[in-house]
Amino acid sequence: MSMAPQTAHPPLPAARAGATEPAAPITAEAEASARQARKKNRLVALAFLAPFLVAFLLFVVWPMLHGFYLSFTNQSLTGAGGNFIGGGNYAEAFSDPKVWGSIRNTVWFTIISTVPLVIIAMAMALLVNTGLPGQWLWRLSFFMPFLLASTVISQIWSWLLDPEIGLANEVLQTLGFEPVAWLQTPHLDLISITIATVWWTVGFNFLLYLAALQNIPEVQYEAAAVDGASRWRQIRSITIPQLMPVTGVVFVLQILASLKLFDQAYQMLGGVSSDTSRPIVQYIFEAGFVGYEFGYAAAISYVFFALIVVVGIVQMTIVNRRKGE
């Protein structure tokens, strides 16, 4: 009786292509080696960060903490005093009309300088972006004043606004008007400082707007032109909406810079300011280095710091709301 031949069992299928082998268990030695590598990387990172951290602690954190402590003392520039007096300096600051007058001057300067610094910078960028001949010359001319030091700017504008030999009064007399004491007349002195500041710093905002304009795709303007949109319509519907993020950045930077007004005001007015032009930073300087009241000056500076924090919170709230919309 013949028996059917027995068939061999088929070989086990090979592992499918791409199938992953089960991960080998991590041994204690491998885990210890990984921990050692991570620790070494942290030490290397700290070694690179150490110089900055030391400088930050010495020149930022420590002065802030020490200044906050001084605001509760009667410390004098001469070294006298230093006794803890509680909130006496803050009570005096809140009741000092010069503090509030200086804050009012600073806020007013911020308002009247920020708006033209945004509008003029945008207009300059739009003008250059149209393809005027001599692009490098326009850019250099608009940005060059920003590279000058505040002392140079103050001296230039002090000459221009001089009541006797200044070019500004020469132009007024040519047009039939009476000469004006720009830097010696209340209210006009702060406006004069604003004009000098706008001429000085508008170049930086101009570059920000110009860079943003050059990032707008040209195809959008071509599509608008095909639809029959005029140049002004393209600016209103394409250019300005896409410049809004840059405008927000310019507003924030400009407000923070204007709130710190000191150099040009102090130099153009020769260190002698009136109640209509004295910024808060200059009053802090006068309280600390002219009146020798370090503790009181520190208290005023922290009142001003609180104002800047409030402004920053309001700005961030507005920006976040617009992003949410």
KAURMO-V221557 format. One record per helix or strand of 3 or more residues. SS is the DSSP state (@ for helix, = for strand). FROM is the first residue (numbers start at 1). LEN is the number of residues. If there is no record, write none. Layout:
SS/FROM/LEN + SS/FROM/LEN
This chain:
@/28/43 + @/88/8 + @/97/33 + @/135/13 + @/150/11 + @/167/8 + @/188/27 + @/218/9 + @/231/12 + @/244/16 + @/263/6 + @/280/11 + @/294/31
